[in-house]
Amino acid sequence: MRNLLALAAFCVITFATVGYFQGWYSLKANISTDGNRNLNIDFNTKKITSDIGKGTEFVQEKIKTIEENEKKNVKAPEESGSAPKR
């Protein structure tokens, strides 16, 4: 249970750090005239959606190239008559 809590905390901290540097959200602190402090968090959902889409496409392309390379590596030895390399 403690490990799951640590994993959840790690994910939240990672999202917060990466999101801040990627411009997914911005923080604004204001002090009103009567002394009250306000903290505003503005999420840029268009940028988040765009970045997630780009990341998904990147991963899919990498998986496709790995699969193509695996197919080439398997087919090449069959044509030459030797055993597959390991």
C-alpha positions in Angstrom: 0.0 0.0 0.0 2.8 2.4 0.9 4.5 1.6 -2.5 1.3 2.6 -4.4 1.1 5.8 -2.5 4.7 6.6 -3.4 4.0 5.8 -7.0 1.0 8.1 -7.0 3.1 10.9 -5.5 5.8 10.3 -8.0 3.3 10.5 -10.9 1.8 13.8 -9.6 5.2 15.4 -9.1 6.4 14.3 -12.5 3.2 15.6 -14.2 3.5 18.9 -12.3 7.2 19.4 -13.3 6.9 18.3 -16.9 3.6 20.2 -17.3 5.1 23.4 -15.9 8.1 23.4 -18.3 6.0 22.3 -21.3 3.6 25.2 -20.7 0.6 23.0 -19.9 -0.5 25.3 -17.1 0.6 28.6 -15.5 0.4 29.8 -11.9 -0.5 33.4 -11.0 -0.5 34.7 -7.4 -2.3 37.9 -6.6 -2.7 39.9 -3.4 -5.9 42.0 -3.2 -6.2 45.4 -1.6 -7.6 43.9 1.6 -4.7 41.5 2.0 -6.2 38.3 0.8 -4.1 36.1 -1.4 -5.4 34.4 -4.5 -3.7 31.6 -6.5 -4.9 31.1 -10.0 -4.0 28.0 -12.1 -4.7 28.3 -15.8 -4.6 25.0 -17.8 -3.8 25.2 -21.5 -5.9 22.2 -22.6 -5.2 22.7 -26.3 -1.5 22.4 -25.7 -1.9 19.4 -23.4 -4.1 17.6 -26.1 -1.6 18.5 -28.8 1.4 17.3 -26.9 -0.3 14.0 -25.9 -1.3 13.5 -29.6 2.3 14.2 -30.7 3.6 11.8 -28.1 1.2 9.1 -29.1 2.1 9.4 -32.8 5.8 9.3 -31.9 5.4 6.1 -29.8 3.3 4.5 -32.6 6.0 5.3 -35.2 8.7 3.8 -33.0 6.7 0.6 -32.4 6.1 0.4 -36.2 9.8 0.8 -37.0 10.8 -1.8 -34.4 8.2 -4.3 -35.8 9.5 -3.7 -39.3 13.1 -4.2 -38.2 12.1 -7.4 -36.4 10.4 -8.7 -39.6 13.5 -7.8 -41.7 15.8 -9.6 -39.2 13.6 -12.7 -39.3 13.1 -12.8 -43.1 16.8 -12.2 -43.9 18.2 -15.4 -42.4 15.4 -17.5 -44.0 16.4 -16.2 -47.4 20.1 -17.0 -46.8 19.4 -20.3 -45.2 21.1 -19.6 -41.9 19.6 -19.5 -38.4 18.2 -16.2 -37.0 20.7 -14.1 -35.1 20.2 -13.7 -31.3 
